[in-house]
Amino acid sequence: MGCTRRLVSRKFAVMTSHIAMFSIAAHGHVNPSLEVIRELVARGHRVTYAIPPAFAEKVAETGAEPKLWRSTLPGSDADPEAWGSTLLDNVEPFLNDAIQALPQLVEAYEGDEPDLVLHDITAYPAPVLARRWGVKAISLSPNLVAWNGYEEEVAEPMWAEPKKTERGKAYYARFQAWLEENGITEHPDPFVGRPARSLVLIPKALQPNADRVDESRHTFVGACQGDRAAQGDWQRPADAEKVLVVSLGSSFTKQPDFYRACLKAFGDLPGWHMVLQVGRHVAPAELGEIPANVEVRDWVPQLAILKQADAFITHAGAGGSQEGLATATPMVAVPQAVDQFGNADMLQALGVARHLPMEEATAETLREAVLALVDDPEVARRLGEVQREMAGEGGTRQAADLIEAELR
């Protein structure tokens, strides 16, 4: 370990260092941190990034050095059903993956230990390794963080029944035993949910109970969006009076009935052009006849399109939500899983979106919600306010400055 040469950063002098980032192979967990990594590399730091092979190329494009390891989690393009349907179905794979990943990561960093550890909230081996190496760890959270009272208000009711089951007890016993084997006496819940230091890569506007977040622990830096030219460009059709983007993200996209409802709602609607992203689990042929004013793709350069769009139907993932806010695009939020339901409520409370549950998302309700939002001047005003607030949060440079401050 050790710093190698001096670099003058934007705010203060630091020594260039070896910084190690850890994440899982999932777009929603890798993408939010990439611009921060790119900025750290640009400042002269050596950055390694522990990631499964599927994301090695994306990581390498930032200038970071991929440190590859084998994951047992379902791939980013896996069928959503691979994650199961219960809370324990969702969390057990992360623990299983962490336990088998730790020896791989120990070997990968043998003799190349870093000066600082950065990690996604799902990368459980990272804080374990940081303690082993005697260096600081900083969580880079791609979504909401726990506020004072979160455990009593959310976690305890959610876990009340699973913790009573033999399976739930076994999960916690295994997690606790793994931590203790690695010299950590902390209970699994605060180990996962209460990192010592955290940079929150979402706008504060998306954080529930933001006034109760411990900002001595968590610092909101907002969206870290950089140049997305490598993802491709998109040109608004000359005859399009209004453009609508529809995307359910990268994971929970197996929704052919929903896509057919969108086609019915906006196909051939005068003056409208719709870009419909359907993911890898639905073929365009399943949707029937595609109207002339509709583009159907398995993937799109979403931010490039949103910069030119008039409305956005989204699953309300953290990435999509903040892209909609950053581009001041009115949103209809149709959440699918995990934090998306809370994000949808937050967007609606901000006055910039309509939360429409999937079971209520018909052609009629989708069309009514979109048309109401784009014609509402109050929605446009609120979007402008939030956009300006986001611009003041600092983003990528602020995140890099705070990381360098920890190196000092």
Secondary structure per residue as TSV (DSSP state, phi and psi in degrees):
chain	resnum	aa	ss	phi	psi
A	1	M	-	360.0	177.8
A	2	G	-	123.0	149.6
A	3	C	-	-80.3	150.9
A	4	T	-	-114.2	-38.3
A	5	R	S	-154.9	163.7
A	6	R	E	-90.2	140.3
A	7	L	E	-131.7	133.9
A	8	V	E	-93.3	112.2
A	9	S	-	-85.4	-174.9
A	10	R	S	-63.8	-31.1
A	11	K	S	-116.8	-29.8
A	12	F	S	-159.3	164.4
A	13	A	E	-83.3	135.5
A	14	V	E	-136.3	163.9
A	15	M	E	-90.1	138.4
A	16	T	-	-65.9	143.0
A	17	S	-	-139.5	169.5
A	18	H	E	-95.0	113.9
A	19	I	E	-111.1	131.0
A	20	A	E	-112.6	126.7
A	21	M	E	-108.1	141.4
A	22	F	E	-128.2	134.1
A	23	S	-	-154.3	-177.6
A	24	I	-	-110.6	167.2
A	25	A	S	-84.4	74.3
A	26	A	-	-144.3	131.7
A	27	H	H	-55.0	-43.8
A	28	G	H	-68.7	-13.6
A	29	H	H	-105.8	-24.9
A	30	V	H	-89.7	-48.7
A	31	N	H	-54.9	-42.6
A	32	P	H	-60.4	-26.7
A	33	S	H	-93.7	-11.3
A	34	L	H	-62.2	-39.9
A	35	E	H	-69.8	-31.4
A	36	V	H	-64.9	-43.8
A	37	I	H	-62.3	-44.9
A	38	R	H	-59.1	-41.4
A	39	E	H	-66.6	-40.7
A	40	L	H	-63.9	-39.6
A	41	V	H	-63.6	-43.6
A	42	A	H	-61.9	-27.9
A	43	R	T	-82.2	0.9
A	44	G	T	101.3	0.7
A	45	H	-	-79.1	149.1
A	46	R	E	-86.7	121.0
A	47	V	E	-118.8	123.9
A	48	T	E	-104.0	151.1
A	49	Y	E	-134.8	110.4
A	50	A	E	-80.6	115.5
A	51	I	E	-155.5	145.8
A	52	P	-	-63.7	158.2
A	53	P	G	-56.1	-29.4
A	54	A	G	-59.3	-25.2
A	55	F	G	-111.5	10.2
A	56	A	H	-61.2	-43.7
A	57	E	H	-65.4	-43.0
A	58	K	H	-61.2	-41.1
A	59	V	H	-66.9	-44.2
A	60	A	H	-61.2	-29.8
A	61	E	T	-62.6	-21.5
A	62	T	T	-80.6	-11.6
A	63	G	T	96.9	-5.0
A	64	A	-	-78.6	158.6
A	65	E	E	-97.6	113.8
A	66	P	E	-66.3	134.5
A	67	K	E	-111.1	108.3
A	68	L	E	-87.0	142.2
A	69	W	-	-145.1	158.0
A	70	R	-	-92.4	128.2
A	71	S	-	-107.2	150.2
A	72	T	-	-103.5	1.6
A	73	L	S	-72.2	152.9
A	74	P	-	-56.7	141.3
A	75	G	-	-65.8	165.8
A	76	S	T	-62.9	-22.5
A	77	D	T	-104.5	14.1
A	78	A	S	-68.8	155.1
A	79	D	-	-59.7	132.6
A	80	P	G	-53.7	-27.7
A	81	E	G	-65.4	-17.1
A	82	A	G	-65.5	-19.9
A	83	W	G	-87.6	-2.4
A	84	G	-	76.4	-169.5
A	85	S	S	-129.9	-6.9
A	86	T	S	-110.3	168.3
A	87	L	H	-59.6	-45.1
A	88	L	H	-66.9	-35.2
A	89	D	H	-56.2	-38.5
A	90	N	H	-76.4	-36.1
A	91	V	H	-93.9	-30.9
A	92	E	H	-57.8	-40.2
A	93	P	H	-59.7	-32.6
A	94	F	H	-69.2	-39.1
A	95	L	H	-67.8	-46.1
A	96	N	H	-57.2	-42.8
A	97	D	H	-66.6	-42.0
A	98	A	H	-61.8	-43.7
A	99	I	H	-63.0	-42.4
A	100	Q	H	-79.8	-21.1
A	101	A	H	-79.5	-32.2
A	102	L	H	-54.5	-49.1
A	103	P	H	-61.0	-35.0
A	104	Q	H	-63.1	-42.0
A	105	L	H	-73.4	-34.8
A	106	V	H	-58.5	-46.2
A	107	E	H	-66.2	-41.5
A	108	A	H	-62.5	-31.7
A	109	Y	T	-104.3	7.5
A	110	E	T	-59.5	120.1
A	111	G	T	78.6	2.7
A	112	D	-	-135.9	41.0
A	113	E	-	-67.3	142.9
A	114	P	-	-85.9	170.1
A	115	D	S	-88.3	-18.7
A	116	L	E	-156.9	142.3
A	117	V	E	-110.1	129.6
A	118	L	E	-111.6	146.4
A	119	H	E	-156.3	148.1
A	120	D	E	-70.3	158.8
A	121	I	T	-64.4	-20.6
A	122	T	T	-92.4	-6.0
A	123	A	-	-87.9	74.3
A	124	Y	T	-59.3	-34.0
A	125	P	H	-65.6	-23.1
A	126	A	H	-62.1	-53.0
A	127	P	H	-65.1	-27.6
A	128	V	H	-63.8	-45.7
A	129	L	H	-66.5	-39.0
A	130	A	H	-59.0	-41.7
A	131	R	H	-68.0	-38.2
A	132	R	H	-62.6	-39.3
A	133	W	H	-85.9	-11.9
A	134	G	T	73.5	35.5
A	135	V	-	-124.5	164.7
A	136	K	E	-73.7	154.0
A	137	A	E	-125.9	136.7
A	138	I	E	-123.5	125.4
A	139	S	E	-81.3	132.5
A	140	L	E	-106.0	100.6
A	141	S	E	-87.8	121.5
A	142	P	S	-86.2	2.0
A	143	N	S	-150.1	-169.3
A	144	L	-	-58.3	155.8
A	145	V	-	-118.5	164.8
A	146	A	-	-71.3	137.0
A	147	W	-	-103.2	169.7
A	148	N	T	-64.9	115.7
A	149	G	T	105.9	-4.5
A	150	Y	H	-58.8	-44.1
A	151	E	I	-59.1	-47.5
A	152	E	I	-69.7	-35.9
A	153	E	I	-85.8	-31.0
A	154	V	I	-123.4	-58.5
A	155	A	I	-65.1	-47.4
A	156	E	H	-63.8	-45.7
A	157	P	H	-62.7	-37.0
A	158	M	H	-66.9	-35.6
A	159	W	H	-97.2	-2.1
A	160	A	T	-55.0	-51.0
A	161	E	T	-74.7	-48.4
A	162	P	G	-55.6	-36.0
A	163	K	G	-68.0	-19.4
A	164	K	G	-81.5	-18.1
A	165	T	S	-83.3	157.1
A	166	E	H	-60.8	-38.2
A	167	R	H	-64.7	-43.2
A	168	G	H	-64.9	-41.8
A	169	K	H	-63.5	-39.3
A	170	A	H	-66.2	-37.4
A	171	Y	H	-61.2	-49.0
A	172	Y	H	-67.9	-37.5
A	173	A	H	-64.4	-40.7
A	174	R	H	-67.8	-41.3
A	175	F	H	-63.1	-47.7
A	176	Q	H	-61.2	-42.3
A	177	A	H	-63.9	-39.9
A	178	W	H	-64.2	-43.5
A	179	L	H	-62.3	-45.1
A	180	E	H	-65.1	-35.9
A	181	E	H	-59.1	-26.0
A	182	N	T	-106.0	21.1
A	183	G	T	78.3	19.9
A	184	I	-	-114.2	122.6
A	185	T	-	-96.8	-4.2
A	186	E	S	-64.7	146.1
A	187	H	-	-69.1	147.9
A	188	P	H	-55.3	-34.4
A	189	D	H	-63.5	-54.7
A	190	P	H	-68.7	-28.5
A	191	F	H	-57.4	-42.3
A	192	V	H	-82.9	-44.0
A	193	G	H	-97.3	-10.2
A	194	R	-	-129.7	67.4
A	195	P	-	-63.9	151.8
A	196	A	S	-64.7	-35.2
A	197	R	S	-141.8	135.1
A	198	S	E	-145.1	132.5
A	199	L	E	-104.9	126.7
A	200	V	E	-101.1	114.9
A	201	L	-	-92.3	37.2
A	202	I	S	-130.6	158.3
A	203	P	-	-64.0	145.2
A	204	K	G	-61.0	-25.3
A	205	A	G	-61.5	-24.0
A	206	L	G	-90.4	-3.5
A	207	Q	S	-89.1	118.0
A	208	P	T	-64.0	143.7
A	209	N	T	49.7	45.5
A	210	A	G	-58.3	-29.7
A	211	D	G	-71.7	-11.3
A	212	R	G	-108.3	11.5
A	213	V	S	-83.6	134.5
A	214	D	-	-74.8	100.9
A	215	E	T	-83.7	2.4
A	216	S	T	-79.1	-17.4
A	217	R	T	-105.8	-44.8
A	218	H	E	-109.2	132.2
A	219	T	E	-120.8	122.7
A	220	F	E	-81.6	121.2
A	221	V	-	-109.9	-6.7
A	222	G	-	78.0	-170.9
A	223	A	-	-66.5	134.9
A	224	C	-	-109.7	76.2
A	225	Q	-	-103.9	126.1
A	226	G	-	-114.3	-157.6
A	227	D	-	-69.9	118.3
A	228	R	-	-103.1	21.7
A	229	A	G	-57.3	-33.0
A	230	A	G	-64.6	-20.2
A	231	Q	G	-82.3	-7.1
A	232	G	-	104.1	166.6
A	233	D	-	-116.3	175.6
A	234	W	-	-151.2	138.2
A	235	Q	-	-112.9	128.6
A	236	R	-	-67.9	128.7
A	237	P	-	-58.1	141.2
A	238	A	T	-60.5	-30.6
A	239	D	T	-94.4	7.5
A	240	A	-	-85.6	112.4
A	241	E	S	-76.2	-35.5
A	242	K	E	-136.3	142.7
A	243	V	E	-120.9	131.3
A	244	L	E	-117.5	131.1
A	245	V	E	-106.7	133.9
A	246	V	E	-123.2	121.9
A	247	S	E	-152.1	133.6
A	248	L	-	-104.3	24.6
A	249	G	-	82.5	-150.1
A	250	S	S	-112.4	-12.1
A	251	S	S	-110.3	-55.7
A	252	F	S	-97.5	64.0
A	253	T	-	-107.7	2.3
A	254	K	-	-83.6	73.2
A	255	Q	-	-136.0	63.7
A	256	P	H	-60.6	-36.2
A	257	D	H	-63.7	-39.8
A	258	F	H	-63.5	-43.6
A	259	Y	H	-64.8	-36.6
A	260	R	H	-65.9	-35.5
A	261	A	H	-64.3	-38.9
A	262	C	H	-64.0	-41.2
A	263	L	H	-62.7	-41.6
A	264	K	H	-66.1	-36.6
A	265	A	H	-73.6	-38.9
A	266	F	H	-121.8	-9.0
A	267	G	T	-64.3	127.6
A	268	D	T	65.8	12.7
A	269	L	-	-69.9	121.4
A	270	P	T	-53.9	129.5
A	271	G	T	84.7	-8.7
A	272	W	E	-102.4	143.3
A	273	H	E	-123.7	129.4
A	274	M	E	-115.9	131.6
A	275	V	E	-104.6	114.5
A	276	L	E	-112.5	109.7
A	277	Q	E	-92.4	124.5
A	278	V	-	-112.7	-3.6
A	279	G	-	76.1	-169.7
A	280	R	S	-96.4	-1.5
A	281	H	S	-105.5	1.5
A	282	V	S	-130.8	125.7
A	283	A	-	-89.9	142.9
A	284	P	G	-53.5	-32.5
A	285	A	G	-62.0	-25.1
A	286	E	G	-70.5	-15.8
A	287	L	G	-94.4	-3.5
A	288	G	-	83.9	-157.1
A	289	E	-	-68.7	132.0
A	290	I	-	-97.9	118.5
A	291	P	-	-61.4	158.5
A	292	A	T	-65.0	-24.1
A	293	N	T	-92.9	17.4
A	294	V	E	-125.3	131.9
A	295	E	E	-102.8	127.0
A	296	V	E	-111.5	122.4
A	297	R	E	-135.5	155.7
A	298	D	S	-82.0	-21.5
A	299	W	-	-152.8	148.2
A	300	V	-	-137.6	154.7
A	301	P	-	-76.3	82.9
A	302	Q	H	-57.7	-47.3
A	303	L	H	-63.8	-38.9
A	304	A	H	-61.5	-38.0
A	305	I	H	-74.3	-41.8
A	306	L	H	-60.8	-30.7
A	307	K	T	-63.7	-17.1
A	308	Q	T	-117.7	0.9
A	309	A	-	-91.5	162.9
A	310	D	S	-108.2	-17.3
A	311	A	E	-158.6	156.9
A	312	F	E	-142.2	118.6
A	313	I	E	-97.3	117.3
A	314	T	E	-132.9	156.9
A	315	H	-	-78.9	-5.5
A	316	A	-	69.3	32.3
A	317	G	-	-64.8	163.0
A	318	A	H	-60.5	-41.7
A	319	G	H	-64.5	-50.4
A	320	G	H	-64.7	-38.9
A	321	S	H	-61.4	-45.7
A	322	Q	H	-74.5	-27.4
A	323	E	H	-67.1	-39.3
A	324	G	H	-63.2	-40.1
A	325	L	H	-69.2	-42.3
A	326	A	H	-64.3	-29.9
A	327	T	T	-98.8	4.8
A	328	A	T	54.3	48.1
A	329	T	-	-104.6	122.3
A	330	P	-	-58.4	141.4
A	331	M	E	-126.6	143.2
A	332	V	E	-107.6	117.2
A	333	A	E	-97.4	120.1
A	334	V	-	-121.1	81.8
A	335	P	-	-68.6	152.5
A	336	Q	-	-115.9	-35.2
A	337	A	S	-163.5	170.6
A	338	V	T	38.2	-123.2
A	339	D	T	-73.7	-6.6
A	340	Q	H	-64.3	-32.7
A	341	F	H	-66.5	-43.1
A	342	G	H	-65.2	-40.2
A	343	N	H	-62.0	-40.9
A	344	A	H	-61.2	-42.3
A	345	D	H	-64.4	-40.5
A	346	M	H	-64.0	-44.0
A	347	L	H	-61.9	-41.3
A	348	Q	H	-67.0	-40.0
A	349	A	H	-65.5	-29.1
A	350	L	T	-72.3	-14.2
A	351	G	T	82.0	22.2
A	352	V	S	-118.7	2.4
A	353	A	E	-154.8	166.6
A	354	R	E	-117.6	126.0
A	355	H	E	-86.0	115.8
A	356	L	-	-121.4	105.5
A	357	P	-	-58.0	147.6
A	358	M	G	-55.3	-39.1
A	359	E	G	-68.0	-14.8
A	360	E	G	-104.4	2.0
A	361	A	-	-85.4	82.3
A	362	T	-	-98.8	171.1
A	363	A	H	-56.9	-40.3
A	364	E	H	-69.6	-45.9
A	365	T	H	-70.1	-35.8
A	366	L	H	-64.2	-45.9
A	367	R	H	-64.8	-44.0
A	368	E	H	-62.0	-42.1
A	369	A	H	-66.9	-45.8
A	370	V	H	-63.4	-48.0
A	371	L	H	-64.6	-36.3
A	372	A	H	-66.5	-40.6
A	373	L	H	-67.5	-45.1
A	374	V	H	-72.0	-18.4
A	375	D	T	-99.0	5.2
A	376	D	-	-100.7	111.8
A	377	P	H	-65.0	-26.2
A	378	E	H	-68.2	-36.6
A	379	V	H	-62.4	-44.8
A	380	A	H	-61.6	-39.6
A	381	R	H	-64.8	-45.6
A	382	R	H	-65.4	-38.6
A	383	L	H	-61.2	-41.3
A	384	G	H	-61.8	-40.7
A	385	E	H	-63.5	-47.5
A	386	V	H	-64.8	-40.8
A	387	Q	H	-58.6	-41.9
A	388	R	H	-68.7	-38.8
A	389	E	H	-62.2	-41.4
A	390	M	H	-63.0	-40.1
A	391	A	H	-61.2	-25.4
A	392	G	T	-88.6	-0.8
A	393	E	T	-82.7	-14.7
A	394	G	-	104.3	-38.4
A	395	G	H	57.5	-137.0
A	396	T	H	-59.2	-47.9
A	397	R	H	-64.7	-39.6
A	398	Q	H	-63.8	-42.0
A	399	A	H	-61.1	-46.1
A	400	A	H	-64.5	-39.4
A	401	D	H	-60.3	-43.2
A	402	L	H	-69.1	-36.0
A	403	I	H	-64.4	-44.5
A	404	E	H	-63.8	-33.5
A	405	A	H	-61.7	-37.1
A	406	E	H	-68.5	-31.6
A	407	L	H	-66.5	-33.3
A	408	R	-	-65.4	360.0
